Each structure stands twice: as C-alpha cells, then as structure tokens.
Amino acid sequence: MDADLMLIFGFILTIASLGMVTGILIHRSQLRADERKLELKAQIEQARAEQARFQKGDYSKVEERLRVLERIATDSNHALASQIDELRALDAVEDKREPAS
C-alpha cells in the first residue's frame, strides 16, 4: 500500500506543480498586457496634450520662423546668403535633436 500511496502523492504533486506553473505564466502574461495598456494610455494622453496645445494656438515655433523669414525678405542687407545658411544650419541641428518616432 505504500507504493500506491507514493504514486498517488507523486501524481497530486505533479498536477499541483503544473497548475502553479500555468498560473504563474498566465499571471506574467497579464502583467505584461497591463503594462502595455498603461504605456498606450500614456502615449494617448501625450498625443492629446500635444493636440490641445496646438488647438489653443501655440504656434510659437512657426511664428518665430515666420518673423525671421519676414526680416530676411524685407531686409536689404547684403548678408542675406549668410543668414539663410545660418537658418539651414539651425534646421539641421533641430532635426538631429528631434527623436525618431
């Protein structure tokens, strides 16, 4: 009877171990899914904030560039080419700083 008892005990331990491993895997999968949901919600909120900023009229960067272009167009200075080159260099620096999305 001891051999039968040991066999039953081993079977129960095996089933319990498989159940626990399955539970752990399901739990980890659920944690990853919840983490991904939070990341997506954060991205959505960031996009909404950016959209709201532009809806409120925050076009400061565009306005600044427009002012510079107006000054260049109306200025009769002979250094026009050097100012345009400076703007191109500024654009190149800003393009390098912006992260790729």
Residue pairs with C-beta under 8 A, 6 or more apart in sequence:
68 87
72 80
72 83
72 84
72 87
77 83
